[in-house]
Amino acid sequence: MKQIKIPAELLYVLSILLLALSVAMITCTDFGVSMIVAPAYILSQKIGLTFGQCEYIVQGVLFVVFCIAMRRVKLVYFSSFLTGLFYGAVLDLWRVLIPHFNPAVTVPGTLPLPLKIVYFVLGMTLTSLSIAMIYRVYLYPQVYDFFVKGISQRYRLNRTRFKQIFDFSCLLVSCAMTLLLFHRFVGVGFGTLIMTVCNGFLIGFFDKWLEKHVEVTPLFAKLAGYFDLES
């Protein structure tokens, strides 16, 4: 079967737009956000900053942990944090532009149940697809996914399995944060558990599908060399 050729830079932008959209979509259901973004969402409910702004804080902390684990700091690594800034801004934009996703217009959880289920399933699917997409480009993903991509590559770990371990670790941190800050579960629900179990498998599925059907080629081949984690 002939593969579809897509520029890496275009796939990068599409993956960020889809990821931010899927997070906004899941958040409006009030079933529980993804374990990955739960710490930022919980923090936003406590300190009054937007969801996207709290992403900057959480990803900044994780970026420091990443550099320690990699045992090196390279200037190009900071492009991952820039991706996080792009993602956070787009996330806040989706939550303003679309009434169902805007908490000031539609209180999370107040939509009809069938619509919430549709949003949740579609959001979970798009989340996994967008992460699989950004894994296939040379430009660094936001810090969460860069952490998984970089650590698994450096230490020769199975990326899908390491992603599952990372997801469960984020779930534990999220539970600890919400109980410490609110003494109840905020942003963490049965939907969070479903995504913790399913996301790794779905990302692995879409990763294999993209490998088979999509050929990703950089428009700027020389630039791509600077993003090689092994160099």
Secondary structure, DSSP 8 states (H G I E B T S, - for coil): ---EEEEHHHHHHHHHHHHHHHHHHHHHHTS---TTTHHHHHHHHHH---HHHHHHHHHHHHHHHHHHHHT---GGGHHHHHHHHHHHHHHHHHHHHSGGG-TTTS-TT-S-HHHHHHHHHHHHHHHHHHHHHHTTSSS---HHHHHHHHHHHHTT--HHHHHHHHHHHHHHHHHHHHHHHHSS-SS-SHHHHHHHHHHHHHHHHHHHHHHHHEEEE-S-HHHHHTT-TT-
